[in-house]
Amino acid sequence: MKILVACEFSQIVTNAFRLQGHDAFSCDLLPTEGNPDWHIQAPVETLFDDEWDLIITHPPCQHLAVSGARWFKDKREEQALAIGFFMSFTMLDCPRIAIENPIGIMSTIYRKPDQIIQPWQFGHGETKATCLWLKGLPKLIPTNIVDGRANRVHREPPGPDRWKNRSRTYQGIAEAMANAWGQM
């Protein structure tokens, strides 16, 4: 299967699919932390006309997530752009699409997510409610429910890499995506 993982610099999701033998590519404006042979450093919109069997996307959330709601009134233009970028993925001609984002305004502006997952359902003792809007894909089934439930992501200390550390997909979730959606 030919897979695009949009807005992913880490290649965590990309690698989970590659380990199963898929032609999976990450795409981001940033250089990858993984294998540059399987990374497209470019605006993802330049790939919209390509043929993909599956697109998994992680649109930037800083202007969409409820965690930033107190700043929404001062960032209307940025928010409008973020909403438009999110919505561009909903209109793609691809049989299977997953859009991932934290709890935020897209549940009202677009529609309710098909599923809300937590890292602790996939082997990580942390909380980070993550919405999935799915097209042509089944919901993820929890693979390893664990205790812990720490709010580590929310408590990430300030610094230049805070946003990067908060944006990485958990390995257990990436593997669940590959196992559930890579077999279709």
C-alpha positions as CSV (number, residue, x, y, z in Angstrom):
1,M,0.0,0.0,0.0
2,K,1.2,3.5,-0.8
3,I,0.8,5.7,2.4
4,L,1.3,9.3,3.1
5,V,1.8,10.4,6.7
6,A,1.3,14.2,6.5
7,C,2.7,16.7,9.0
8,E,5.0,14.1,10.5
9,F,8.7,14.9,11.1
10,S,9.4,12.1,13.6
11,Q,8.5,9.2,11.2
12,I,7.1,7.2,14.1
13,V,3.9,6.4,12.2
14,T,5.7,6.1,8.9
15,N,8.1,3.5,10.3
16,A,5.3,1.4,11.8
17,F,3.8,1.0,8.4
18,R,7.3,0.5,6.7
19,L,8.0,-2.3,9.1
20,Q,5.0,-4.1,7.6
21,G,6.3,-3.7,4.1
22,H,4.3,-0.7,3.0
23,D,5.6,2.2,0.9
24,A,5.0,4.8,3.6
25,F,6.3,8.4,3.3
26,S,6.3,11.1,5.8
27,C,5.8,14.7,4.7
28,D,6.6,17.9,6.7
29,L,8.1,21.3,6.2
30,L,10.7,20.2,8.7
31,P,13.5,17.7,8.1
32,T,12.8,14.3,9.4
33,E,14.3,12.7,12.5
34,G,14.2,9.4,10.6
35,N,15.3,8.2,7.2
36,P,15.4,11.0,4.7
37,D,14.8,8.5,1.8
38,W,11.2,8.1,3.0
39,H,10.6,11.7,3.9
40,I,9.3,14.5,1.6
41,Q,10.3,17.9,3.0
42,A,7.7,20.1,1.2
43,P,4.2,21.6,1.7
44,V,1.9,18.6,1.8
45,E,-0.5,20.3,-0.6
46,T,2.0,19.6,-3.3
47,L,1.2,15.9,-2.9
48,F,-2.6,16.2,-2.9
49,D,-2.9,15.1,-6.6
50,D,-0.7,12.0,-6.1
51,E,-2.4,8.6,-5.8
52,W,-2.4,7.4,-2.2
53,D,-4.1,4.3,-0.7
54,L,-4.1,5.8,2.8
55,I,-3.4,9.2,4.1
56,I,-2.8,9.8,7.9
57,T,-2.5,13.4,8.8
58,H,-1.5,15.3,11.9
59,P,-2.5,19.0,11.1
60,P,-0.9,21.5,13.4
61,C,-3.2,22.1,16.4
62,Q,-2.0,25.2,18.2
63,H,-4.9,27.2,16.7
64,L,-7.5,24.4,17.0
65,A,-7.0,22.7,20.3
66,V,-9.1,23.6,23.4
67,S,-5.8,24.0,25.3
68,G,-5.2,27.2,23.4
69,A,-8.8,28.5,23.6
70,R,-7.9,31.5,25.7
71,W,-5.9,32.9,22.8
72,F,-8.4,32.3,20.0
73,K,-9.9,35.8,20.1
74,D,-6.4,37.3,19.3
75,K,-5.6,34.8,16.5
76,R,-8.6,34.7,14.3
77,E,-6.6,34.9,11.1
78,E,-4.3,32.1,12.2
79,Q,-7.2,30.0,13.3
80,A,-9.0,30.5,9.9
81,L,-5.9,29.2,8.1
82,A,-5.6,26.3,10.5
83,I,-9.3,25.4,9.9
84,G,-8.8,25.6,6.2
85,F,-5.8,23.4,6.3
86,F,-7.6,20.8,8.4
87,M,-10.6,20.8,6.1
88,S,-8.4,20.4,3.0
89,F,-7.7,16.8,4.2
90,T,-11.4,16.1,4.4
91,M,-11.9,16.8,0.7
92,L,-9.1,14.6,-0.6
93,D,-9.9,11.9,-3.2
94,C,-8.4,9.0,-1.2
95,P,-10.3,5.9,-0.1
96,R,-8.8,5.9,3.4
97,I,-8.0,9.0,5.5
98,A,-7.3,9.5,9.2
99,I,-7.1,13.0,10.6
100,E,-5.6,13.2,14.1
101,N,-5.9,16.2,16.4
102,P,-6.4,16.9,20.1
103,I,-9.9,17.8,21.4
104,G,-10.7,21.2,19.9
105,I,-12.9,23.3,17.8
106,M,-13.0,20.9,14.8
107,S,-15.6,18.8,16.6
108,T,-18.0,21.8,16.2
109,I,-16.8,23.2,12.9
110,Y,-16.4,20.0,11.0
111,R,-18.1,17.1,12.9
112,K,-17.6,15.0,16.0
113,P,-14.6,12.7,15.7
114,D,-15.2,9.0,15.0
115,Q,-13.0,8.1,18.0
116,I,-11.1,9.6,20.9
117,I,-8.1,7.6,22.0
118,Q,-5.6,7.8,24.9
119,P,-1.9,6.7,25.1
120,W,-2.7,4.5,28.1
121,Q,-4.9,2.3,25.9
122,F,-1.8,1.5,23.8
123,G,0.8,0.7,26.4
124,H,1.9,4.2,27.6
125,G,1.0,5.4,31.1
126,E,0.0,8.9,30.0
127,T,-3.1,10.9,29.2
128,K,-3.4,12.8,26.0
129,A,-6.9,12.7,24.5
130,T,-6.5,12.4,20.7
131,C,-9.4,12.7,18.3
132,L,-9.5,10.6,15.1
133,W,-11.7,11.5,12.1
134,L,-11.8,8.5,9.9
135,K,-12.8,7.8,6.3
136,G,-12.9,4.2,5.1
137,L,-11.0,3.0,8.2
138,P,-12.1,1.1,11.3
139,K,-11.7,2.5,14.8
140,L,-8.6,1.5,16.6
141,I,-8.9,-1.2,19.2
142,P,-6.9,-0.7,22.5
143,T,-4.0,-3.0,22.5
144,N,-2.5,-2.7,25.9
145,I,-4.4,-0.8,28.6
146,V,-1.9,0.3,31.3
147,D,-2.0,2.1,34.6
148,G,-0.2,5.4,35.3
149,R,-2.4,8.0,33.6
150,A,0.2,10.8,34.1
151,N,-0.4,14.0,32.3
152,R,3.3,14.2,31.0
153,V,2.5,15.8,27.7
154,H,0.6,18.7,29.2
155,R,3.4,19.2,31.8
156,E,6.2,19.3,29.2
157,P,8.5,22.0,30.5
158,P,8.9,25.2,28.5
159,G,11.6,25.3,25.9
160,P,12.3,25.5,22.2
161,D,11.4,21.8,21.6
162,R,8.3,21.7,23.7
163,W,5.9,21.7,20.7
164,K,8.0,19.0,19.0
165,N,7.9,16.8,22.1
166,R,4.2,17.2,22.5
167,S,3.5,16.5,18.8
168,R,5.1,13.1,18.5
169,T,2.8,10.1,18.2
170,Y,3.2,7.4,20.8
171,Q,4.8,4.2,19.5
172,G,1.9,2.0,20.7
173,I,-0.6,4.1,18.8
174,A,1.5,4.1,15.7
175,E,1.7,0.3,15.9
176,A,-2.0,0.0,16.4
177,M,-2.6,2.2,13.3
178,A,-0.3,0.0,11.2
179,N,-1.9,-3.2,12.5
180,A,-5.5,-2.1,12.0
181,W,-5.1,0.0,8.9
182,G,-2.2,-1.7,7.1
183,Q,-4.1,-4.8,6.5
184,M,-6.9,-3.2,4.4
